[in-house]
């Protein structure tokens, strides 16, 4: 999930932190964190929660972070069929689906899957 990796990296850079700072803050190895910024193949639900908690961002808002930097999205009133919006929403929905499956596969995340 490269889009999620990009979000992790972008938030870290905006905050002015190093990968070492974040890895220490979420209690994983530096190499494990660097791997997450490259590709989230080894992301676990526990690590995802730690990242969201570290940044003090609700689990579901973390997925929208990169998109909301560009503009505010009104997810309830957006026209999902408008071709201009489709790619943006497709990214968000794909990330939600990825995280939901991750949480579900570990028998966790009921607070996320609301």
N, C-alpha and C positions, 0 to 999 in steps of 0.2 A: 504494500500500500504506500506508494511513493508520495502521494498527496499528504498523507498523515506524517510521513517523515519530514516533508518540507515544512509542515506546521511546527513540528517540534524544533526544527532548526531555526525557523524564523522567529519564534517566540524567544528562544535563547539569545539570538543576536539582538533583538530589540531590547532585551533586558540588559545587554552588555555583559553576559556571563560566558564563561568558557564551558566546553563540554565537561571538563573536570568538575566545575562547580555544580552543574546539574546532576551529573552522575553521583556525586557525593550527597547532594540534596535528596535524591530519590533512592539512595542506598543500593546502587548497582555498580558494577565495574565500569571503568572508563571505556573499555573496548565494547562492552554490551551497549552502552549509551551511544557511542559512535555508530555502531551497527544500526541502531534505531533511526538515527538521522540519515542513514544511507538507504535503508529498506527495513520496513517493520515486520519482516518475516518471523522474527523470534519474539514479537511483542506478546506479553501475557496480560490478562485482565488486571492482575495485581500491579504490574508495572504501569499500565495505562492509568489506573487509579492514582498511583503515586505521582505520576507526571501531572495529572489534573490537579491534585491536591497541592503539589509543589507550587504551581502557578496560581493557585486559588481560583481556578476556573471550573465551573460545573462540568461534569463529564461530557454532556451533550453539547455545551457551548465550545468546548475545546475543538470539536470537529468543525465548527463554523468559523473558527478564528481567522483563518487566512482570507476567507471571503468577506468577512465583516471589516477587514482592513481597507478594502476597496470601496465599499459602500454599505449602508445599513440594509439588511434584508428583512422584509416583512414576510416571513414564511407562511403566515396564515392567509395573506391576501395576494400573494404573487400569482401571476398567470403562469402555471407550470408548462403550458402548451406553447408559450411564446418562444420561438427558436432562439431568441437572444438570451433567455434565461436558462434554457435547457441544459447546457453544458455545466453551468455553475451548480444547478440543483442536482444534476446527475452525480457530480463529484461528492456533494454532501451526502446524498442518499447512499452512495456506494460506501462511504466511510462509516455511516451509521450501520449499514448492513454488516460490514466487516467487524466493527466493535461489538455489535449485538451477537453475532455468531461466536466471537471470541469469548464474550462473557457467558453465553449459554453453554459453550463447550466445556467451560470450567465450572459450570453449575453455580455461577455467581451473577452479579449484575442486575438483580431484580429492581434495584433502585434506578438503574439506567434504562431498563426496558419497561418504562412506565406507560 
